[in-house]
Amino acid sequence: MDADTYFKKCNTCGFEWNKREELLTDPTIEIVGYQVNTKYLLGGLVLFNHGCRTTLALKVKLLRDLYDGKVYPEFKMGKEGCPGHCLRKYELHPCTNTCEGAYVREILQIVKSWPKNN
């Protein structure tokens, strides 16, 4: 299978997921973190651990369509009211601030609660 026919490939074991849903429902995949891109939020990385003991990254833009709620206009990381979640890579909690980054935290919640295959 070449790079044009799969969604994501594990760099360690070579396992391939053909579609995003296959990756999200895979019981050997666990969301573990998020690396913010402060200049372009869709360029941030959602981090997953795979059962072969490697970490995979997906750009937020590949998951953006999972959330259709409110997006605030201002990115308030480090400003008053900011709980600092985006500053901590392994923090997956939602953001309660009226911050543009809060929608990415909502995407993390959706992915975190995605049903896994048996």
C-alpha positions as CSV (number, residue, x, y, z in Angstrom):
1,M,0.0,0.0,0.0
2,D,1.5,3.4,-0.9
3,A,1.1,6.7,0.9
4,D,-1.8,7.8,-1.2
5,T,-4.0,4.9,0.0
6,Y,-3.8,5.2,3.8
7,F,-4.8,7.8,6.3
8,K,-1.9,7.2,8.8
9,K,1.0,4.8,9.1
10,C,2.8,3.9,12.3
11,N,6.5,4.7,11.8
12,T,7.6,2.0,14.2
13,C,5.6,-1.1,13.3
14,G,4.3,-0.1,9.9
15,F,0.6,-0.6,10.7
16,E,-1.7,1.4,8.4
17,W,-5.1,2.9,9.1
18,N,-7.0,3.5,5.8
19,K,-9.4,6.0,7.3
20,R,-9.5,8.4,10.2
21,E,-12.4,6.4,11.8
22,E,-10.3,3.2,11.7
23,L,-7.6,5.0,13.7
24,L,-10.0,6.5,16.2
25,T,-11.9,3.2,16.8
26,D,-8.7,1.2,17.2
27,P,-8.4,-0.1,20.8
28,T,-4.6,0.0,20.5
29,I,-4.7,3.8,20.0
30,E,-5.0,6.2,23.0
31,I,-5.0,10.0,22.9
32,V,-2.3,11.2,25.2
33,G,-1.6,14.9,24.5
34,Y,-1.8,18.0,22.4
35,Q,1.0,20.3,21.2
36,V,-0.4,23.7,20.5
37,N,0.6,25.8,17.5
38,T,0.1,29.3,18.7
39,K,0.3,30.9,15.3
40,Y,-2.0,28.4,13.5
41,L,-4.2,26.3,15.8
42,L,-5.1,23.9,13.0
43,G,-1.4,23.1,12.7
44,G,-1.3,21.9,16.3
45,L,-0.6,18.2,16.9
46,V,-2.9,15.7,18.7
47,L,-0.7,12.9,20.1
48,F,-1.7,9.3,20.3
49,N,0.1,6.2,21.8
50,H,0.0,3.1,19.7
51,G,0.1,-0.4,21.1
52,C,3.6,-1.0,19.7
53,R,4.8,1.7,22.1
54,T,5.2,4.6,19.7
55,T,3.6,8.0,19.7
56,L,1.8,9.2,16.6
57,A,0.8,12.8,15.8
58,L,-2.2,14.1,13.8
59,K,-2.6,17.7,12.9
60,V,-5.7,19.3,14.4
61,K,-6.9,20.2,10.9
62,L,-7.5,16.5,10.2
63,L,-10.0,16.4,13.1
64,R,-11.5,19.9,12.8
65,D,-14.8,18.7,11.2
66,L,-15.6,16.7,14.4
67,Y,-16.6,19.9,16.2
68,D,-19.3,22.3,15.0
69,G,-19.8,24.4,18.1
70,K,-18.8,28.0,19.0
71,V,-15.3,29.2,18.2
72,Y,-14.2,32.4,20.0
73,P,-12.4,35.0,18.0
74,E,-9.4,35.6,20.4
75,F,-6.6,33.3,21.4
76,K,-6.1,34.0,25.1
77,M,-3.3,31.6,26.1
78,G,-1.4,33.1,29.0
79,K,-3.9,35.9,29.6
80,E,-6.3,36.5,32.5
81,G,-8.7,33.6,32.9
82,C,-6.4,31.1,31.1
83,P,-6.1,27.8,33.0
84,G,-2.9,27.1,31.1
85,H,-4.0,23.8,29.5
86,C,-2.4,24.5,26.2
87,L,1.0,25.1,27.9
88,R,1.0,21.5,29.2
89,K,1.4,18.9,26.4
90,Y,-0.3,16.0,28.3
91,E,-3.2,18.0,29.6
92,L,-6.4,16.9,27.9
93,H,-9.1,18.7,30.0
94,P,-11.5,21.1,28.3
95,C,-10.9,24.9,28.5
96,T,-13.5,27.0,30.3
97,N,-12.2,30.3,29.0
98,T,-13.7,32.2,26.1
99,C,-10.6,31.5,24.1
100,E,-10.2,30.5,20.4
101,G,-8.2,27.5,21.6
102,A,-11.2,26.2,23.5
103,Y,-12.6,24.6,20.4
104,V,-9.4,22.5,20.0
105,R,-9.9,21.3,23.6
106,E,-13.4,20.3,22.6
107,I,-12.0,18.2,19.7
108,L,-9.7,16.5,22.2
109,Q,-12.8,15.6,24.3
110,I,-14.6,14.1,21.3
111,V,-11.6,12.0,20.3
112,K,-11.0,11.0,23.9
113,S,-14.6,9.6,24.2
114,W,-14.6,8.0,20.7
115,P,-16.0,4.5,21.0
116,K,-13.4,1.7,20.4
117,N,-13.8,-1.5,18.5
118,N,-13.8,-4.7,20.6
